[in-house]
């Protein structure tokens, strides 16, 4: 395809896998039985992904406990009372907090990639969590004998290793999930926190070569979970000028759900750089209505009036089920939306005579 198109990551898990995750946590099944069921779900998900015609796929994050916490799953030096992230519908997610160092990832995203790779011959991308999101684990009161500076150094090393292992394993590209970007402005309107987050993520990105950074992207959205968000009330135009200061080659932006699309396109045009590829979300993952290919085509054609085609790509607004227990979107709807994105992108290519 002349207009690149890629998914974000997560696909709703089948009911048997969600039940198995719960049973494993309660000690009702063993790890071996769980692995058999998660392998089945990965194989089925990849098969369905291939049927959409998507030129690039993911494993649907089937066996990840969540997009954010996979690196610390099983880490012992944690307490439950960390940062609380409230969503607009009243539900919240709470992160744990670190109680001691040194900080080390328990699981690298390459483990998920290696598990999925035998099931497909299509290019397989891999999502990783941002270092800025993991930085929220360090408590404001500090940790005796383990300074924030020591933690940050360990965190950057681990985040670099997380990406590098995926690239070395053959990932088509690596997507850094930076969904806390708009939330940072909500928490600190001065944008000091956002600037700290961007600096931290750039410390990671600067450890890669220019050619490697072309295969590394940044995904941002206002936090899709249970059909709700945590920061959609923050204007996109407030975020984008700073977002494009990240030293990444690709940017995956929530767009379909934006109310003011014109100002968003203008902000992207004014802030992005020629060497940055922009993947616009053209399917709203929080709305069960399946977009028509023509609607998606129209979004792309409008965007082409602001961005050069060479810089333009399409994606979904967010993952469809970033947390394992999120069943707000049916599996078949997720795949139908992905199929519509593929068809709509093809229609736009014809309309634009590419």
N, C-alpha and C positions, 0 to 999 in steps of 0.2 A: 504494500500500500504506500502511496506517496505521502499521505498524511499519517504519521505514526499514531498508533492507538494501543494503549496498554491498560490493564486493570490496576487497581490499587493494591488489593491483597485479599482480605478475608471474605469468605463465603459462609453463609449460615450452615452450621453443622447438622448432620442427620440426627434424628432423635436418639438413635441407639448410641451415638458417640457422646452426646450430652449426658445421657444416663450413665454411660461407662465412666465419664470424668467424675461424676458425683459418687459413683460406687467406689472408684479408686481412692478418692479423698477420704471416704469412710472406712476404707480397709475391707470392703466387701468383695473386691476382686483383686487379683495380683497384677503386677506390672506386665507380665507376659501376656495375660489375657487382654489387658488394655491395649498393648502394642498391636495385637492382631486386629482389634476393632479400629484403631486409628489408621493402620495401614489400609484397611478396607475402605475407610472414608476418604483417604487421600487418593487412592486409585479411582474410586467412583467420581470424586470431584474433578480430578484431572480429565477423566473421560468426558464428563459433561462440559468442561471448559473447552476441550478440543472441538466438541460439536458446535460451539458458538461461532467457530471460524476465527477466533481471536489469534492473531499472529504471535502474541506473547501471552504467557499464562503464569499463574502462581499455583501453589498447592492449596490455596484457599485458607491457609493458616489453620487447618483442621485440628492439629494436635497442640497448637499453642494455647496455653491457659488464657492469655490475652496478648494483644499486640504490644502492651507496655511492660508487662512484668515477666516475660519469659526469661530474661537473663538472671533474675533473682529467685526463680522458682526453686524452692528447696534450701535457700540460704538460711543459715541458722541465726546469724547475728541481726535479727530483725525484731522490731516490736510492731504491734498492729496499729498504733495510734499516730499515723503520719498525716500528710496533707490530705484534706478533704476537698474534692472537686464537685461542686453542686451543678446540677443540670436544670434547664428551664422548666421541666415538668415536675420538679420536686425531688427526684431521686438523686443519689450521689454515689460517687466512687471514692473510696479511701485508699491511699497508698500506705504501705508500711513505712517505718523509718529505720534507718541503720543504727545499730547500737555499738558497733565496734569495727575495727579494721584489721588487716588491710582488705579493701574491697576487691572482689573478684567475681566475674560472671560465673554462674553455675551452668548455663547453657548458652552456646553461641548459635546464632541463626543459621549458620552453615549446616548444623545438625539436621534442621528441617529441610534444607535444600538437598542434602545428600540422600535423605529418605525419599524425596519426591522424584529425583532425577531419573531413576530407572523406569518410571512409569510413563515417560513422554520423550519424544524427540523434538518437541517444539522448544523455542527459547523460553527459559524459565527465569523469572525475576524473583528477587528475594527482598522482603521488607525487614528493616531493623529499627529498633527504637532509638530516638535521639539521645545524645549524652545530656542534653538539657533536661529532658524528662526524668532521667535517672538521677540527675543532680538534686531533684526534689526529695530524695530519700535522706539526705544529710540534714539532721535536725537543727533548727535555729539556735538551740542552746549549746550546740557543739557536742563532741565526743571526747571524753578524757583519754589522752594519750594518742589521739588520732585527729589531727587538725583538718580543717576544710581544705587547706592547700594540699595536704597529703592525699586526701580523698579525691580531689580534682585531678591530680596527677595520675592516680590509679584508674580513675574513671576514663580519662582520655585514652590511656593505653588500652583499656578493655574495649572501648568503643571502636578504636582503630582496628584492633584485632577482630572484632565482630564483622566489620565490613571486609577487611582483607581476606579473611577465611572464606567468605562468600565469593569474592572475585576469584580467588585461587581455585575454588571448587568448580568454577565455570559458569557462575551466574551471568545471565544476559546483562543485567544491571542490578544495582542495589538502591533501594528506596529508603531514605531516612524519614521515619514518621515524626513530624514536628507539629503535632496537633495542639500543643500548648502555646503556640505563638500568639494567637489572638487572646487567649486566656491571660497571657502575661500582661497585655495592655489593660485588661479588665482589672487585674490585681494591682497594677501600678501604671496609672494613666500617664505618668511622666516618661514612660517607656524605658526607664532604667533597667527594669528586669528583663525586658525583651532584648535590649542591647547586650546584657550579660549572657543571655541564652545564645544569641547569635555569635558572640565572641567565643563562647565555649564550643559551639558546633564548628566554628571555623578552625579552632585548635585541632579538631579531629580531621577536618577536610584538608588542612594544610600539610598533613602527613602523607598525602597521596600526590602522585605526579599529575600533571595536566591531563595526560591521556586517560589516567584512571578516573579523574574527576568527571570526565565526559560520560562515564558509566555509573555515576553516583547522582542521585536525585533527592529532592526534598519534597515531601508531601505535607500540605497544611490544609486544615479544615476547622470549622468551629466545634469539633468534637461530636461525632455522630454516635449515639448510644441509646438503644431502646426508643428510636425515632425522636430523640430530643438532642439538644446541643448545650454546650456550656458557655459559648461566647459568640453566638450569631448576632448579638446586639452590638458588637463592636464593628465599626465601619472597616471594611476591607481596605479602603484607601489609607487608613491609618497604619496598616501593617505592611503593605506591599513595598513602599520605598525602602524599608529596612530589610525586608525578607530577601530582596534581590542582592543584598550585600553578602549573602552566603556564597561561598566559593564552590558551588555545585554546577553541574552541567545541565541538569533537568529539574524542572519545577512542576509538581502535580498539584493543581489548584482547584479547590471546591468552587464551582461556578454555577451549576444548574439551579441550585436553590437560592442563589443571590437574587434579591429583589431589584437592586439597581445594577443591572448588567452593564449599562453604558459607562457609568463611572468606574466600574471595575475594569473594563477593557481599556479605558483611558489611563487608569493608574498603572496597568501592566505595560502599556505602550510607553509611558513616560519613565517608568522605573527599571524595566528589564534591560538587559544588555545583549548585544548581537550574538554572543556565544552561548546564550542561555535558551534552552528549548522549553516551551511552555505547553504543558498538557492541561487543557481545560476540562473540568468535569462537565459532562453533558448528560449524565443521568443522576437524578436526585435520589439518593439511597434512602432518604427518610420518608419518601412518598411511595406507597405501593402501586400507584398508577404507572403502567409501563409506557414510557415515551414512544412515540412513533418514529421510525427512521426519518421521516420528513421533518419533524420537529427538531431532531438532532442535526440534520443537514442545515436547517435554517440558522441554528446557533453557530455552527461552524462558519457558514458563509458570512454572517455578521461579524464574527471575530476576525475573519480574513481582511476586513476593512481596516483593522487596527494593527494586525500583526502580520509579518511576512509569512507566507506558507511554509517556508523552510524552518521557521521557528515554532510552528503550530502543531500540536498534537491533541489527541482526545483521550479522556479517561473517565472514570466514575468519580463522583464527588468525594467518596470516602470508601473505606472497606464496608462491606455489608453486615459484618458481624464481628467487630473488633474485640469484643469480649465473648468468651465461650458460652456464657449463659444468655446472650442476647438472641432471642428468637422472634424479634419483632418483624423481621422480614422473612417470608417463605423462601426456601431454597430455589424453587422454580421461578419465582419472581426475579430473584437476583440474576439467574442465568438468562431470563428473558430480556432484562434490561441490558445485559452485556451484549446479547445478540443484536438488540436494537442499536446499540452504540456502533457495532461493527457495520451494520447495514447503513446507518445514518452517515458514517464516515465515508463509506463507498459512494453514497449518493452525493455527498458534498464534493468529492473528487470529480465526479462527472459534471456537476453544476459549475465547478470552477475550471473545468476542462484541463485537468491535470494529467 
